[in-house]
Each structure stands twice: as C-alpha cells, then as structure tokens.
C-alpha cells in the first residue's frame, strides 16, 4: 500500500473497483426505492410531522413515530391530532 502523509492511498485499480461498487450499490438502492414507494411515503409523513411539531428530542420522536406505524390506531390518532 502506498503511503502519503501517513494515510493509505488506493491504487488506480482499487479506485476503479470502489467506483464500480458505489455505482452498483446506488443502482440497487434506486431500484429498491422505485419498487417500494411506501418508503418515500413513510419518510415524507415523518418529516412533515417532525417539522410541524419540532420536538426537542428528535430521536425519541422518531422512535415514537415509527413504533406507532405498527399500531393503526396510534397512527390514526397521530394524524387526527396533527389536524387540530
């Protein structure tokens, strides 16, 4: 491995392999999101509620929000309270 300022440097071949891997991962992620539009819907709903409520503890808010997705009544109650 070449060293520059004490840091490892990728060879041209390694850089190309890394570039190809990144492209493959990105393509796979895009395909997944294209076939699962519910992911975008869930994230849009989460961000909408987050920006409306602006909680101090974002991590707790996220935990509560995504826990309530498994509880249809909780998710419905959250939507109803948003509209008040």
Phi, psi and omega in degrees: 000133176286148177238133175230120182053036178078006181249143176291145179236133178285143174287168179301320179294318179294320178299319180294318178297319178297317179300316180295320178297316179299318179296319180296316179297315180298316179298316178298318179296317179297319178297318179299312181295327178294324182271355179229071182296344179295336178297313179297319179299316180296317181291322177298315180297316179299311181296322178300312180293320180300314182286333175290314187271334180045060182291150177290322182254091184296322181296316179293320178300315180296316179300314179296316182300309185283338173291321181289345177296332179281350181244099184305324180293317179297318179295319179294317180297322177298318179294320180294319181291333177295327186278351181283000000 
